Amino acid sequence: MSSGTARDKLIEASYDLMLNAGYGATTVDDLCARAGVSKGSFYHFFKTKEELGLALLDDFFSRSKSNFLSG
């Protein structure tokens, strides 16, 4: 896992897990394990898995927009 904040690591883990296995099949425990962070860190940044899913979509949109505008 790359360096960065626990929040960044959780979003990166979400790309891998949620986009490949699906939102419903991904647990908070899975996300924390993949990101290498504690459950306390998860709940510090996100109240729910749904909130993390929305952050993932925001990040995906931002990256896509940047790629579109630069390319």
N, C-alpha and C positions, 0 to 999 in steps of 0.2 A: 504494500500500500504506500502511496506517495506521502510525502510530508504535507503538512497543512493542519488546519484546525480539525477538531473532532467533527464539527459540522461538515466541513469539506469532505472528510473521509467517509462520513455517512452518506452524503450525496453520491460520491463516487461508487460506494458499495451498492447503492440503489440502482445505478445504471446497470451494473453487472447482474444483480439479482432480480430486481423487479422487471427489467426490460427483457430478460432471458427466461426466467421461471414464471413470471407473472406476479402481479400485485398480491393476489390472494394466497399464493403459495409461499410468499416471503414473510418470514416472521421478524419481529424486532430482535430476537436472539440471533437469527441468521445475519441480519444487518450489522449488529454490534460485533459479532465474530469476524465477519469479512472486513469490517472497518478497523478492527483492533481497538475498539473503545468499549467502555463500560456501559451498562444500561443506564446508569446515572447520567452519563454524558448524553446519551440519546435523549432522555427526558429533560435535560437541561435546555436543549436546543429545539426539541419538537414535543408537543403535548401528546401527539398521537402518530401512528403510522400514516394516517391520512395526511397529516400536516407535512410529513416528510415527502410523501408522494407528490403533493402540490409543489413543494420546493424543488423536487426533481423536475417536474414539468416546467417550472419557471427557469431553471438552469438550462434545460434542454432548449427551450425557446430562445433564451439569450445567446446560447452558443450557435444555434442555427441562424439567428438574425445576424450575428457577427460574421459568420462564414458567408452568408448571402451577400452582405454589404461589402465584404472585402474581396469577394471573388468575382 
